[in-house]
C-alpha cells in the first residue's frame, strides 16, 4: 500500500513541469496611424469616420465591402469622429487577431446618417489612388498615414 501511494505521489510531482504557471501570451500585430485631412470639410450628413483594412486588393460592390467585414476578412475601426471641428489629424489603431496578415487595400471612409452600411471612401493608403500593401507578422507594429482631401475624393470602390 505504501509503495503504491509513494509511486502515485512521485508520478504526480514529476508530471507538474511548471505547476500553475500561466501560458505565455503572444503579442498581436498592430496597425496604427493617422488620417490627415488636407482639404475641404466633412459633409453635414457625416456621422462617422472609420478606417477599413482589407485582404483583397479591390472591392467591386458595397455588398462585397460588408461581406468582407462580416466574414472576418477585413477590419473596421470604431467610429473615429469625435467632433467635426477637430478634423485635422485623427489617430487610429487596430489590434489584429491573426499572427500573420497581408492587407492589400486600406481606406478611410465616412459613414452617413448614422448608418454603418452607408459608407463613402474618402482616402486610400497609397499614392495616386493606387493602394500600398501592409504585411504584419507576429508582434509587428506598423504606422501608416491616410491623406484625405474632401475636395478631391478617390474613386469609389463600389
Rosetta blueprint (number, residue, H / E / L):
1 X L
2 X H
3 X H
4 X H
5 X H
6 X H
7 X H
8 X H
9 X H
10 X H
11 X H
12 X H
13 X H
14 X H
15 X L
16 X L
17 X L
18 X L
19 X L
20 X L
21 X L
22 X L
23 X L
24 X L
25 X L
26 X L
27 X L
28 X L
29 X L
30 X E
31 X E
32 X E
33 X E
34 X E
35 X E
36 X E
37 X E
38 X E
39 X E
40 X L
41 X L
42 X L
43 X L
44 X L
45 X L
46 X E
47 X E
48 X E
49 X E
50 X E
51 X E
52 X E
53 X E
54 X E
55 X L
56 X L
57 X L
58 X L
59 X L
60 X L
61 X L
62 X H
63 X H
64 X H
65 X H
66 X H
67 X H
68 X H
69 X H
70 X H
71 X L
72 X L
73 X L
74 X E
75 X E
76 X E
77 X L
78 X L
79 X L
80 X L
81 X L
82 X L
83 X L
84 X H
85 X H
86 X H
87 X L
88 X L
89 X E
90 X E
91 X E
92 X E
93 X E
94 X E
95 X E
96 X L
97 X L
98 X L
99 X L
100 X E
101 X E
102 X E
103 X E
104 X L
105 X E
106 X E
107 X E
108 X E
109 X E
110 X E
111 X E
112 X E
113 X L
114 X L
115 X E
116 X E
117 X E
118 X E
119 X E
120 X E
121 X E
122 X E
123 X E
124 X E
125 X L
126 X E
127 X E
128 X L
129 X L
130 X E
131 X E
132 X L
133 X L
134 X E
135 X E
136 X E
137 X E
138 X L
139 X L
140 X L
141 X E
142 X E
143 X E
144 X E
145 X E
146 X E
147 X E
148 X E
149 X E
150 X L
151 X L
152 X L
153 X L
154 X L
155 X L
156 X L
157 X L
158 X L
